[in-house]
Amino acid sequence: MTEETTLDQEVFVQPDNPLPDFTFDQLPEHLRKRVEELGWKDPMPVQRKGIPYLRERRDLTVQARTGSGKTGAYLLPILEHVKPKNAWCQALILVPTRELARQVSEVLNQLTKGTDIRYATVYGGVGYGQQIKDLKAGAHVVVGTPGRVIDHIFKGTFAVQKVEFLVLDEADEMLSMGFYPSMRKLRRQLPEKRSTFLFSATIPYHVDQVAHEFLNSHDVLSLSKGNQSVTTLEHRYYMVPPLQKDKMLLRLIEMENPTSSIIFCNTKRNVEYLVEVLNNHSIPAQHITGDLPQKKRERAMDKLRSGELRILVATDVAARGIDISDLSHVILYDIPEHTEVYVHRSGRTARAGNTGIAITLCETIEEKKLLAIAKQYNFPIEKRELPTEEEVSSRIAERLIVTLEDDMNELSIMERDRVKTFLPLVDQLAKDEDSRLLLARLLDRAYLQDLHTAPVQMEVRPEKEAAPKKEQQKKPRRGRRKPRQKKQD
């Protein structure tokens, strides 16, 4: 990989022997007109650097955030290649949420005006009627969430045997939403010969594993702003009212749904308090403090590594020596008293070449100190708005739909028939407020069960070892395979 700094201080990590930059002048006339109508004057960095690889149909992993122009980065080269005369799906775009599916489809609608290119948008939590109609009309491009896409495939309403382009948009969010089982099933249905593009704001261990599963190439394009080299750690902070700090922490945890995380506090008292708060809200968490026996400390860390536990709450003293390479989040409940401690805390994630997220809960009087730390150690830190209760509820609902639809897809015909026997009871319970609470409780139990369940284990990709020739002759059934066929579930 090579690194390049442009005049506007954007730092790129890109494949060796990088391709020349892309300009809108290289597009066909009809796409140029659509781009002009959208007001896109010049390609954004991710478009300028990424589109050349996508136009050549080279598999690529792109680290890019929302708002970076990534939607245009993959739609433009895809629409160049789509052949309207072929009435089947040629490009499949997977997204984590119905909201993003609608946003991508809006851009797709604008870019395909005046053409014969058809598209369909499919996601869970709504009826199948219009989706089936759009798919049967011969959609050339399909945008959807993995769970509903695999559902259509199993129902026989969507065929993916001729897909030429696969896009995994916001892959980190897809994993956070619980889509990995559906993604794995979908991979088995896709043709081996295809071009695959993965976009993700962060590339932690689990996203990197998905890239290895779906892509033939290890080429990565990444960019960031500022004079610093490309960072593998995303720093964020949220302004929180002092008396609502614990409540806001709960909101962020439910929104982020970390696969593995450490919450840092300055005092043992806060550690013990937070563990109690989390457990009382049915979020499994354990504490490690300086006076905790070594065996118990190691047992807690082993649980975090294995996925049996997702959250540890710790003081700085207790966290010394912690080495968990695929930690997804570090949350600073308290801003450290000494500036160097921030680096030690946040450095617990984004190890071994992975990326991670460091979140700080900041009170008004602490913001100046936090920004001074960022300036001293020369890293970018983003101020974000706290998610609203409505946004958290919507995210939980989408994750729950993913879990339930995935569970339904696993049922046999007889099991589905048994489920249908409860439909009259559902209709009965949905009639009044008290009865609806019973349905809500069932959903709550399903959600809590999902919180307590370890994340689905990713495929392990050990280093390949050359087998002796004699061993290969003894096992003729293990002949040469294409790269993707070596993957196992």
N, C-alpha and C positions, 0 to 999 in steps of 0.2 A: 504494500500500500504506500501511497505517496501523500504528502501534506502540502497544501498550497494556501498562501494568504493573499487575498485580493486587496485592491485599493480600498474597498469599503470595509476592510477589517473582518471579512468573513473567513473563517478557517475551515478548510475542507480536508477530510480524509477520503481518498478515493482510490479505486483500483490502480495497480501499476499500469503503466502505459495508458494514461487517461485519454479518452476520446475528446475531440474538439467540442467546444461549447455549442449548445443549441440556440437558435434564434427563431422567432416566429416566421421569418421569411422562408424557412425551409418547409413550412406546412403547405399542403394542397390549398388551392384558392378558397374552396368552400369553408375549410376550417379557419383560414386566416380571417375571413369575413366574420365568422362567429366570434373569434377571439377579439376582434375590433369592437364588435357589438357589446361584448362583456366588459370592455374598457381595460383589457389587459394590454398595457403599453409595451412592457418588456418582460421577458421570462424572469420569474423569481429564481433565486439561487438553486433550489432543489430541482426546478424545471431545467434551468440552464445546464446543470451538471448531470442530472439523472436521465433526462429524456434521450440523449444519444445512446445510452446502453439499452433502454427499453425499445427504441426504434430498431436496434439490431437484434432484439429478442434475446438478450443476454440476461440470465437470472441475476437479480440484484437485491440486496438488503439495504434499505435506506432509513437512516435515523433522521426523522423529521417530525416536528411538532405540528399540532393543529394550527392552521392559519399560515403555514409555510408555503402553501401553493401545491401541496402534494397531490390533491385531487386532480388538478390539471396535469400534473407530472405523469400520471398514469393514464388518464382518459385520452389525452391528445394522441400518444402513439398507438393506443388501442384502436381508436376510431380511424386512424390512418390505415390500419390493416383489416378492419371488418369489411366483409363482402356481403352487401345486402341481398344479393341473389341467393346466397346460401341460407335457407330458412331454418337455422338451428343456432343454439347458443355457442358463440365463438369466444366470449369473454365472461368470466365469472369473477365478481368483485365481492369479497367477504368483508363485512363490517361488524362491529360489536353491538350496535344499538339501532333501534328503529329510527331514532332521530338522525343519526349519521347516514343511514340508508336513504332517508328522504332528502337530505342535503346533497348527497352524491347524485341522486336521481334528478334533482333540480338542475344541477350543472350539466348533467348528461342531456337533459331535455333541451337546454339552451344550445348546446354544442351540436345537436343532431337536427335542429330545425332546418327544414327544406331538404332533408335527405330521406331515404327509405329505411334508415336504421331504426329498428324497434328495440325497446328495452322493457324489462319487468323489474318490479321492486317487491321483494318478499321478506317478511319478518313475522315473528311470533306475536301472540297476544291478540290477533285479529282473525277474521274469517278467511277461508281459502278461496272463495268464489272468484273475486277479481284477479287474484294472483294466478289461479289456474287458467283463467281466460287469457291473461297476458302471456303466459308461458306457451299455451297452445297456439297462440297467434304467430309463434315463431320468433320469440325475442332473441335478438343477436347478442345483447348484453344483459346480464342478470346481476342485480345488486341485491344482496341479502345477508341476513344473519345466518351463521352456520347451522344452528338448530333447525330453522325452518327450511333451509335449503336441503339438508339431508332428509327431512321429513317429506318434501316433495319428491325427492329421488326415490325413496322407499314406497311412496304411494303410486309411483309410475307417472306422475304428472310433469316430471322434469328429467331430461336426459343430458348427461354431461360428457358422453363418450367422445364428442368432437370439440371439446373446449380447447382452445389454443393459448389463451391467456388466463392466468389466475393471479388475482391481487389479494393479498392479505393486508387490509388497511387497519391501522391501529392494533397491531397484533398483541401488544402488551395489554390493551383493554379487553381484547377478546379472551385472553387467558384469565384476566381478572373476573370477567363475567361468567367463567365456568364453561367456555365453549370447547375446551380441548378435546373431550371425548367425541363431539360431533365433528371437529376438524379432522381427527384421526380416521373416523369412519368415511368422511368425504374423500380423503386422500386415496383410499382404496378404490373409489369409483372413478377417479380422474384418469385420463390417458397419461401414459408415461412421457410421451412427446408433447411438451407444452412449455411455455415461458411463464416463469413465476416471479412476481415482484412482492417483496415484503416491506411494509412501512410501519415504523414504530417510533414513538417518542423516546423510549428507552429500550435498551437491549440487555436486559438481565439474563441470567442463565436460562430460564425457561423459554424466553423468546429466541435465544441463540439455538436452543435445541430444536424448536419449531423450524427455524431457518434451515438447519441441517436435514430435517425430515422432508421438507417440501422443495428445497432448492438444490440444484446440481452445482451451483457456483457458490463460492465463499466470498465473492466480491461484495464490498461494503462501501457505501457512500454516507458520509456523516459531515455535518457542518455545525458551526456555532458562531456566535458574535463575540467580538472583543479581541484583545491582543493575546489572550491565553491560548494554549494549545487546546485541541478538542478534548473536552472533559467527558468522562464516563459517568459523572455523578450530577444529577439534576437537583439543584437547591431551590426550595420554595419556602415562603413563610406566610403565615396567616395572622392578621390582627385579631386578638380575642379579648373580650371583657374579662377582667381578673376573676370575677365571681362565677363565670360560665366556662372556665377553662376545661373542666372535666366533661361538661356537656358537649362542647365543641370538639373535643378529642373523640368522643364516641361518634359524632357525626362524620368526622374525617375517616375514621376506621371503617365505618359502614360504607362510605363512598369509595374508598381506595381498595378495600377488601385485600389487604396485603397477604401474600403467600407465606412470608416470614418476615418478622420485624422485631426491632428492639426499641423500646421507649425509654429515654434517659431522663432521670430526675436528679436534682441536686442533693436531695436528702432521702434517707431511709424512710422517713415518715411519709413523704409523698409517694414513694415506691409502693409501700404497703397500702396506702389509701387508694391508689389507682388500680391495683390488682383487685381490691375489694369492689370498686366501682365497676370494673370490666366484668368480673364474674357475676355480679348482681344483675348485669344486663345480658347475661348468658353469652358473653364473649370470653372464651377460654384464655386465661393468661396466668403466668407464674412470675414470681419475683426472684431476683438474685441480688443479694446485698453482701457487704463485706463480711458479716458474721455468719453467713450461711455455710454449713459444712461443705467441703470440697466435693464429696460424693453427690450431694443433692444438687450442687451447682452443675456438675458434669451431666447429671441425669436430665436436668432441665434443658441444657444445651443440646443433648442428644435428641430430645423430643422435638426441639426446634429444627434440627437438621433433617430429621426423618419426616417432618410434616405433621407429626402427631400434635404438635403445638405450634401456633402461628405467632404468638406474641409473648415476648419476655419484657419485663419492666426491671430496669437496673439502675444502680448508681455507677459512677465512673470507676470507683475502686473495684467493684464486683465485676465489671466488664473487662478488666485487664486480662489479656490473654485469649479473649474470645476470637475464634477464627472460624467464621461461617462464610464460605466463598459465595454462596448464592442468596445472601440476605437481600430481600427486595426493598425494604424500607427501614430507615432510621428516623425516629420521631423524637424531637427535642421538646419535651414538655416544659422544661425550664431552660432558659438560656444560661450557659455556663458562666461562672464567675471569671474564669481566665480564658483569654481568647484562644490559646492553643488547644484547649479542651474541645472546642467546636470541631476542629480538624480531626481530633482523635475519635470523637463520636461519629461524625459523618463518614469517616473513613472505614467504619465497620461494614458499610455496603460498598458496591462497585469494586469488588476485589476480583483478582484473577482474570482481568480483562472483561468482566461483566459491567453492566451499568446498574445504577440504583437511584433511589429517591431519598433525599434528606429533607424532612419537613420540620419547621420550627413554629411553635405556638408563641406568638410575640405580643406582649402588652405594649401599650402606647409609649411608656417611658423607656422601653427596651429597644425600640426600633433603631434609634441612632446607634446604639452599641452593636447591634447585629449587622447593620450596614457597614460599620467601621471594620468589623471582622472580615466581611466579604472583600472590602477594599484592601485590607492588610494582606490577605492571602490570595488576592487577585482571582476570585471566582465569581461568576454571575449568579445572582440570586433573584428570584422572581416573586413579586408580591401578588398574592391571589386572593380573590374573594372567597369567604367561607361558603360552602354549599348550603342552600336553604333546606328546610325540612322537606319541602315538596320535591326538590331535586334528589335528595337522599331516598325518599319514598319511591320515586320513579325508578331510581337505579336498583333498589332492592326488588321492586316488582319485576323489572326486566330480568334480573338474575334468577329470580324464583321461577319465572316462565321458562327460562333456559333449562333449569334443573328438572322441572316437571315434564317439559316436552321431551327432553332427553330420556327421562324415565319411561315415558309412554312409548318411545321408539324401541325400547328394549322388550316390550311386552309381546307375548305370543297372541294369536287370534283369540284363544280361549281366555287368556288373561284380560284382553281388551273387552271381551263380552261380559266378564265379571264386573269390570269397572262400569260398564254401561248400565248395569242393574241399579246403580246408585243415582242415576240421573233424576228419577222422580223425587228422591229425597233432596237432591240439590235444589230442584225447582221449589219444593216445599219450604226449605230453609231460607231461600232467598226472598221470601215474601214479607218478612217483618224484621225490625231492627234486632231484637233479641236473638232470633234464629240466625241472622247474618253473622252475629258474633261467633256462633259456633263454627261457621265456615271460616271466619277470620282466624280462629284458633287453630284450625287444621292447617291453614297456610303458615301460621306462625311456627307451628311444630316442624313443618317441612323446612322452613327457613333456618330454624335453630339447628336442625339435624345437619343441614348443609354447612353451617358455621363450625360444627364440631367434627366434620369429616375432613380428613387430610386431603390436600390437593391431589388430583390424579397424577401419578408418577409419570414423568416424561421418559421417552426412550433414552436408554443409555447408549452412548456411541463410543465404545472403547477404541483405543488405537489399534489399527489393523496390524496384524502380525503375518509375516510371510509363512505359509504352511509348507512343510517339506513336500517334495515332489511325490515321494512314495505314499504319503498320506492322501494326497490329492487323487492318486490312482486308485486307492482303496475305496474312495467315495465318489464315484463318477457322477452321482446325482447332484453333487455340489459344484456344478460347472460355473463358468463365468456368467455373470449377470450384469444387467445394466445397473448404473449407480443407484437409482431409486429402488430397484428391486431388492437391494440389500437391507432395506429398512424393515423392521419387524415391529409388530404391536405387542 
